[in-house]
Every structure is written in C-alpha cells, then in structure tokens.
C-alpha cells in the first residue's frame, strides 16, 4: 500500500546550538563548550519526523536566498521530503538561538526571518491525507491550511498564542505541552487534544475527557530540542494508520524520548523501526 501523504505548513530554521553546563540566570554570562549549526524549525522537524515514521511528506514553507537555507534543508532533501512547496524569498532564513545544558534542558529564541512571510493557497495543501501546521508561521497561513485541508487537520499550537476559534474547531488533533494547554483558551474545542509533559507522561483528551495516557520509556536525555516535534510527527502518522488511542500515544511518547537521547533537532528524529525497537523492550 502506498504511504499516506502528509503536507506540513510550517517553519524552517537554522538552529545555532550552544552547549552549556547549565542554563544562565537573567543577566548572567556563561561560556559555552561548543556551538553547532543544525537544521531545525518546527515545521521542518515535524515533516522529517513524519517521513521517518513512514509517511510521504511535502513541506510548504519559506526560506531566504542565503547559504543558511541550504544547510536547513539538507536532511529533509536527503530523507525524501518533497520540497517543491518551499519558497525562496528576499529575506533571511529563520534562525533559532538554542541553549542546551548538561541535563538536556533548553531555552529557545526564534528569529522568524522568511517564515514570517509565508502565504498558503488551496493548491498548497489539496489532496493530502493530513495537513499539519505549527504556530511558527503567520496566523493567515495556519488559517488557510485549516480551511483548505481535505483530510485530517492537525495543529501543534506552539509557540503558544491565541488560535482562531475556526481553526480549533476544524482541528482533528491539537498537540500542546502542559504549559501551552493552560495558556490557550478554548483549545479543548478541537476533536482530540494531546497534552505532553516531558518525561513524565502524555494524555489524550477527546471532548475534554481523558481517553488515554502514556509514560515515555526511561532514557538518558542529552537534548530535548526536537522531542515535541518527534511526538507530533509520529502522532500524525499514527492517526493516518488508524492506530488505537493508547497505541498512538505510546508510539508518539517513545519517539519524543528517543529524540531527547541525541543532540540536535533533525539529526535526533527516530525512524519507525527505532520506535518499534524501544517499545518492544
């Protein structure tokens, strides 16, 4: 059977990742032990996560006409994500400034660049089995993705900001972490809401009622940068595969846990076989 198709309307960033012994306090200066440039952006990360989970994925996004764009798109291209929907604009490619401490905790500051200029039409998303969007792109792009989606519509409501009621009501799944869930009024209007809480657990809410809960497998975390993106990409594929709530949630949790064991955003994202292996232990 042909793989299910997912179109991601989202962001592309080049991540500048500084490794620190601990995260700095306000006004404090620390010396990093290293700096790496890694492909990232919530949209791009989730596109790659869904592709590695077995879907056929197309990315609709915007990058700048600069060398950063080539680095940011390299792993997507290598793993077969379709990039014909990526526009090159007269702007800088988005950047994320990331601090990661020795326990894997991080802080992230995003400089949107070309992401802030993304525009979406019906043709960009028509025909996909699922359309996935994030809040690192303009509200108008998210609304268009929701309005024109033919199949499932999934929203990762991060970074948290108010979401139009029509988008929430159209969503078949909204994924948020616990802080985002508390900060987004009306989020439970979506048909299904997944609420993550890092290494502790994740719950699935249907019509505001808990229908499944999963605890991620214990791991030695080194960088949690794309753990949430791994969760989202695998959850979308699980929905398309028709998995039961508990199974879908367990796989998504395992994907997030695996991502946290590796450095960098996109390099950390697991394959379906790796998720199967950790769940079989």
Secondary structure, 3 states (H helix, E strand, C coil): CCCCEEEEECCCEEEEEEECCCCCCCCCCCCCCEEEEEEECHHHHHHHHHHHCCCEEEEEEEEECCHHHHHHHHHHHHCCCEEEEEEEECCCCEEEEEEECCCCCEEEEEECHHHHHCCCCHHHHCCCCEEEEECCCCHHHHHHHHHHCCCEEEEECCCCCCCCHHHHHHCCEEEEEHHHHHHCCCHHHCCEEEEECCCCCEEEEECCEEEEEECCCCCCCCCCCCHHHHHHHHHHHHHHCCCCHHHHHHHHHHHHHHHCCCCCCHHHCCCHHHHHHHHCC
